[in-house]
Each structure stands twice: as structure tokens, then as C-alpha cells.
Amino acid sequence: MTDFLSEIKKQLAGAKLETTKQSVGTITNFGDGIATISGLDDVMLGELVLVGKDTFALALNLKKDNVGVVLLTENRDIRAGDTVQTTGRLLSIGVSDDIVGRVVDPLGRALDGKAPIAVKTYQPLEKVAPGVITRKMVTVPLQTGIKAIDAMIPVGRGQRELIIGDRGTGKSSIGLGTILNQRGQNVICVYVAIGQKRSYVAQTVALFEKTGSMDYTVVVAATASDSATSQFLAPYAGVAIAEYFLKQGKDVLVIYDDLSKHAVAYREISLLLRRPSGREAYPGDVFYLHSRLLERACRLDEKYGGGSITALPIIETQASDVSAFIPTNVISITDGQIYLETDLFNSGVKPAINVGLSVSRVGSAAQLKTMKQVAGKMRLDLAQYRELAAFAQFSSDLDAKTKAQLDRGARVSTILNQDWDKPMPVEDQVAVIYAATNGYLDSVSLEKTRMWEELATMYLKADEPAILKSIKAEGKIIEDTEKALQKALTTFNDIHSELHL
Amino acid sequence: MAKNTSVVVETVVPLSTQQAQTLKAMLKKSFGTESYTTELNPEILGGVRVRVGSTVYDASLRGKLEQLRTS
């Protein structure tokens, strides 16, 4: 008892009780989650302010005689005349290693019904991107596990690769498939859901849990029923979490699903704040909104701690219009795009990637040498095949060479079809693509190509593991491996004659 | 932002003449104004809270208790 009393006494004696100086203001106008405040002279742009007793807001507009703030949490008890005070803090999110495997909102509060996240440090949501000196070339691949992407549009760690397409073309599936493939790759994944349905977020989390991907994934969710402020902040919260792991020298993958809805949320806030609107009613700084976010993707030099943040932003187009305002903005910010098309999707090409329009501006430097060896010419060949196939529809008699080219092309494009939730290890990809581009599938009937692929990878894994190991370890296909692979594929074709025409 | 320097002094009980004199001298020295309006506010529990324009100088008992709570 006396211990307790003396402890309290000590605590009280140690407390600093000073006369405080604080900038305050009063609410003059409130509605739609936006408050206008008079006074508050010393407020900083982007500062957290306290409205009433327990509601926080973000100062976004500083004008001559008023301050515009957006509320971060719903509060219906706010009235005009309420006091507002500055806090001197910028908006930040509390993070620690425990955040991995959790679902959080943009302010770091748990949404998965588990215990609150233990906070080790606070990461600011808005931060200046790493400088030129601290950066390094992208040279390490980030395997998506999707054949068409890893072979033709390779993504490197630290790259920003846009996934763009109409609704229902499998944009999210590419992002999710990539997360599934990161198991054992030493990559932390952050999946940011912006303006998505809650049922979809729940479904995604269930998928991650089922596949064990939640062990290295953080989900940041601002769903369609959350406020526009929350949706506006979600990507910044995602990258702030990524930066916490970057500081530890880790590789991080962030998926923003999707930035079209993010721009719409920001447009809503801007219009309510009465900022002047520009093209498509977006505010003037909508380009900076995305560029400052995506600039935070980086690969750091070892001298500055190493590590990388890879960004896969997703943009939804309307009626394949890539020249709309937000798509063109984000295309110009990113290091390439994966362009998905409804027509391809409907004709059964999955993933429905338009190879001609998709590019990766820095990824080829990061592609594995083995993959470059086998897939180097595939892009061109495939583009030629598509053109030829369209042309060949009109003519009935083709010369043998053209026919052979068409047959080869059909098999290569069939081999690139893949279920989104079945990512493939890169060594298997190399073996399969080698077989397809070198004519080992020419005699296989088109309907059985997928079955051939499945059986062949199983065969190689079981009977010839040395080949796959060598492809993975050597960094390029050495002559011995190539011979062994040729022999193995011939043997396999002999065993499975039922697959052939 | 236009600086407005209206001064509001909040106390629980009215200030004595001598206290008011001291306060006036301090205000004159720091802000160059002597005029202020007084408000009786039992919610601050004790001490004094002075608002100059949009800045609050809080020397009230309630303010100190809040500091204790958050420290």
C-alpha cells in the first residue's frame, strides 16, 4: 500500500504541468464530412487537428480567413461553434512487425476483429519519395507466377507496373495471383483495397488465409461504405506500411486496387472543399495525387539500407478508353503497363493481356537470363501470329509455312493461358515455354495442350528434377541442361502418345 | 490570415482588483492591449485561461489535469 502511494507520488512529482499555448478555432460550417473553421492561425497544411474531444480531422485547405478540414471519423455530434485545436502532428499510421497478416483501415485500426495492432513506430502517410542518390537500378525480378507476364512483360523489384483494363477483365486477379506467388520469395505484400465491396475484401482475405498468403500480407481496406477521406488516405497508408518494412531492407510489393476509385474519392473531397475543378471535374492536383504516391516505389542502394517497394497500381477504364484523364496520367507515371482487353477475355484468353500494347520499360533488365533465352522472341512471334491469324480467317488455302506458323502460334498462346490462382514457378515456366517455342508441342492436338503442360511439368518434377534445379540455379540454360531437357521432352512425348494428333 | 487580437479571460471566480491590474500590465507588455472581456467558466475548475485571437494560453486546473491524464 505504501509502495503504491509512493509510486503515485513519484509519478505526480515527475509530471510536467505547464501553462500551455495552443492555437484554436471554431467551426463555422459543417457538412458532408467537411468543416470550415475560423481562427486556427498556426495550423500547418496536412496537420491533424482535434475537433471537440475525440474526433480528428485533416487540414487540407488553408485560406485567408478560414481553414478547411476533412473529418477522419464519422461524428454526428459536431455543431457549428465547436472548438478545434491543433495537435502539431502530421497524419501517421502506427506500425510494427505484428501488422503482417492483419486487415487494417487507413488509420491503422484493426478490421479483422483481432487485437489492436501493437505500435512500434509511427510512419507518416505523406512523405517525400527517396532521392536520386539513394536509388539503384531495378535488376532483381519479381516473379508474378503468370507465364505471359514473366515471359513478355517482366516486372522487377522496385518497379511500378500499371495493370489497366475494363471492368471484369481480370485486373485484380493478376494482382492477387502475384501475391499468391510470393510465398517463400522473401517479399512482404500490401494489398490496398480502395472503394471495393466489403464482401470482396472478405473473400480476398479468406483466399489469402486459405492459401497461406496471409503470413506475409497486410490488407489495407477502405471499402465503398467508408468515407471518401478514408478511401483517399488508403494508398498512402499502404505505402507507409511498406516503407516501414523497406527501412528494414526488405522487399515489399504494394497493390493499389484501384486508383480510379481513389481519384474519384479525391474529386469528391476537392469539390466539397470548393476547390476549382478541371478536366472531368478532377481538381488541378490530381496528377500530383498519384505521382507522389507512385514515386515512393523505389529500389534503394545497399549503402542506404537496400530493399525495394514494387507498386502494381490498377486502373479501370471505361469502354477501353485509355486516353481518358486518369488512365493517361497513371500510364505516364508508371514504368510500363499490362493492358487487359474484354475481347481477348471473352475469346478465352486468360489472362487477357494485349501483348502489343503492354510494355515493361525497366523489367527486361531484371528478367532471369534463362527466361530471356527462351522467351526473347516470343513477344514478336506472338504479335505476328495474332496478325496472321486475323488475316488467315479470310483465306482458305494457306501455304505450308504459314500453316506451320499458325499452328505454332496457336500452341504458344494456349500455353500462355493460365488460371489466375495457379501461379507457376519460374523454372517450370522456362521448361514449358522452351517446349512450346521449340516445336515439342507441334504434334500435340490443340485441345490437349493444357493437359500436356500439366503432365509435362509433373513429369519433369518427378523424373528430371536436376533439369529444373539447373535452370533455377545457373541463371541461364547451359548446353548440358538444354540437351537433357530436349531428351526429357522427347521421352515424355513418346510416353504420352495419346496426347498427339 | 487576419490577426485578431481580442482578449478573453476565463476564470472561475471574478478577479480581484489587484489581480486585474497585474493581468492588464502583462497583456500590455506582451500584446500591446489592455482591454479584455471576462468570462466566468466553472468548467476550468481553477486558475485562468486567456485567449488572444486564436491562441489559448491555458493555466487552468482543468488543463493541468488533462496533461496529467495524457502524460
Chai-1 contact restraints between the chains, C-beta under 6 A:
chainA,res_idxA,chainB,res_idxB,connection_type,confidence,min_distance_angstrom,max_distance_angstrom,comment,restraint_id
A,A15,B,L68,contact,1.0,0.0,6.0,A-B,restraint_1
A,A15,B,S71,contact,1.0,0.0,6.0,A-B,restraint_2
A,L17,B,K64,contact,1.0,0.0,6.0,A-B,restraint_3
A,L17,B,Q67,contact,1.0,0.0,6.0,A-B,restraint_4
A,T19,B,A59,contact,1.0,0.0,6.0,A-B,restraint_5
A,T20,B,D58,contact,1.0,0.0,6.0,A-B,restraint_6
A,K21,B,Y57,contact,1.0,0.0,6.0,A-B,restraint_7
A,Q22,B,V56,contact,1.0,0.0,6.0,A-B,restraint_8
A,S23,B,S54,contact,1.0,0.0,6.0,A-B,restraint_9
A,S23,B,T55,contact,1.0,0.0,6.0,A-B,restraint_10
A,V24,B,S54,contact,1.0,0.0,6.0,A-B,restraint_11
A,V24,B,V56,contact,1.0,0.0,6.0,A-B,restraint_12
A,G25,B,S54,contact,1.0,0.0,6.0,A-B,restraint_13
A,G39,B,S54,contact,1.0,0.0,6.0,A-B,restraint_14
A,L40,B,S54,contact,1.0,0.0,6.0,A-B,restraint_15
A,D41,B,M1,contact,1.0,0.0,6.0,A-B,restraint_16
A,D41,B,S54,contact,1.0,0.0,6.0,A-B,restraint_17
